[in-house]
Each structure stands twice: as C-alpha cells, then as structure tokens.
Amino acid sequence: MTLTLETHVDLRLWELVGSGADDTLRAAGLPVPGDELTAVEHGPGFVACAGRNDYLIAGEGEWPQPPQTPPWLLQRSDRVMRLSGIRWSDALTELCPHDLATLPPGGWLMAAVAGVNAWLYRPASVADTLLLGCDPSYGAYLESMLQSVVRDPSRINPS
C-alpha cells in the first residue's frame, strides 16, 4: 500500500461571508453549493458552503473584492495538505473519530483530526485523494501526525 502526504498544496483560500455571497459567487462564474456543509468542485479546487452565507473558496490566483459589502471577502492562510492512496480513509481512522470511508466523492466535512479542527474535501475527479486544511498555527503538528501514520502503514487497520 502506498500512501503519500503532499504538504505544499498550491491552492489559495478565500472566505466569502455575508448577505449576497451566493450572488457574488454566481457573478464570478463559480458554482454555488446547494446546501450547508457541502462543496462543489471547480478547477483544481472547490467551493464549500460552511454555513448560511459563508463560503470557503479554494482555487488558483487572486479573487477580486466584491464591489460593495456585504459580502466580505477574506483571504485565508490555512495549511493545506493532500493525502493520497487507496487506503487514505483507513489511515485517518488513527486520527479522526469519523468513518471517512463513507465520505462520498465531492464530499466536504469539518471535523477534528488529531485533535485539530480541520476541513476535509474529497475531490470527485481525483480518485483516492483527500484535501485537508487547518489553521496554520496547527499545521506543523497536524502534518507530523499525518506523516507518522503515512510512514508506518503497519499501524493502519483495514476497515
């Protein structure tokens, strides 16, 4: 089994929050998730609905400020990592209380991983891959915890 952890994922993150956020996404040609705590893929990234009028946008390049506020656009500095391999969900059973094998392609979740609040996104277009992001102050810790599982696959119990 080969698991890899890519720790320098080149996605820029933005949070768009406030009334009119969904209209701002549409005006920018971005998809709008249908429900809270869901995501839709776009390019190498995604747009997730983190709550009412609260969207997390992961993509490439800059994003222009809306012409008026609300909504407010905030650049985020999350630490983003990519866990890849056929048993990525088994590996995360060591660090996360959720059964991530049930997370469908295109699924998005906010959960604790190794005690760190993180968002998780399973791209629909890339098999056996999970993107994870967390506050940058916890990034090195979360990376080291994930690396310890990736380096020692004997610790991974099959589901």
N, C-alpha and C positions, 0 to 999 in steps of 0.2 A: 504494500500500500504506500502510495506517495502522497504526502500532504505537504503543501507549501504555504508559507505565510509571506505575502508581499507587504512590506511596511511603508513603502513610499508610493502610495496610490495618488496619481495626479488628477484629482477631482477638486474643484473649487466648490465651496459650500456657501449657500446664502439662505437666510430665513426671511420669508415674506409674511408679515403678520399685520392684521387689521382688516377692517371692513374694505371690501373691494379687492381683496387679494386674489380671489378666483378670476375676476375680470382682468386683472393685471397679467396673470398667467396666460389667459386666452389671448390678450392683445399682443403678448410677446411670442405667440405661436407655440407655447408649451402646453403639454397635457395637464388636465386637472383631475386628480384622483376623485373617484365617486363617493368615497366615504372616509370618515376619520380613521386614522391608523391604517391606511392603505397607501400604496405607491403605484406609480406607473413609470415604465422605463422611457427614457428619451436619450438618444445617443449613447455615450458611454456611462451615463448617469441615470438619474431618476428624479421624479418629483413626488414627495411624500406629504400626505396630509397628517400633520402631527396633532391637530385639534381644530376647533372651529376657527376659521380664518387664520390658520397658522400652517405654513408650508415650508418644508425643507427642500431646497433645490440643490442637486448635486450635478455638476456639469463641467464643461471646459470654458475658459475665458471669463471675461467680465460680464456683469449684468448691470444694466443702467438703472439708476434711481427712478422710481415712479415720478411722473410729473407733479403729483400732489400727494399729500399724506392725509389720512391713512390711505393705503397700507404703507408700512415702514419696511425698508429693505436693510437687513443687517448682514454683513459678511461674517461668516463663522470660521473658526480656526480648528475645527475638530481634527483629531488624529484619525486618519482613515487607513484601514488595513483590508487586505483581501486574503481570505482563507480558501484554498482550492484543493480539491482532491475528492475522490469518490466517497470517502468516509468523513467528510468535514463535520457532519451532524453528530456522528459518534464521538469525534474529538471534543466537541463542545459539551457533551454530557458531563465531562470532567469539571467544567467551569460554569455551567448555566443550568438552572433548575427546569427549564422548559424543554420539551421534546421538540427540538428543531427539525427533526426529520419530517414533521407534519407541516412545516412552513412551505407553502407551495411556491413554485417558480413565480416571480413577481411579488412575493410576499414581503411585507415590511413589519417590523416589530421593535418595540422599545423594551429592553429587558436588562437585568443585571447579569454581567459576565464577569466572573471572578470578583464579584462584589462591586463592580464599576457599572454605573448606568451607561448604557450604550444603545445605539440604534443598529439594527441589523436589516440588511436588504439582500434578498436572493434574486439576482437578475434572471429574467426569463430566457434571455438569449444566450446565456453562457452556462453550460451545464456544470454541476458540481462546484459551484462558487458561491461564496457569501462575502458581502462587503460589511464591514463593521466600522463604526465611528464612535468616538467618545471625546469628552473634554480633554484638551491637550495636556492638562496637568496630570491626568491619569494615564496618558498614552504610553509612556515608557513601562509603567507597571503592567498594563494590560498586554502590551507586546511581549514582555518577558513571560507572562503566564501562558500566553498562546504559544510562544516558542517552546516552552518546556513540554507542552503536550505534543507539538509537531515533531520535536527531536526524539521523543521516546514513544513510538507508536505501540509499544507493548502495554502501555497504560490504558490504551483505548479498548473498551469493551464493546463488542459488536451489539447492536440493538436487537 
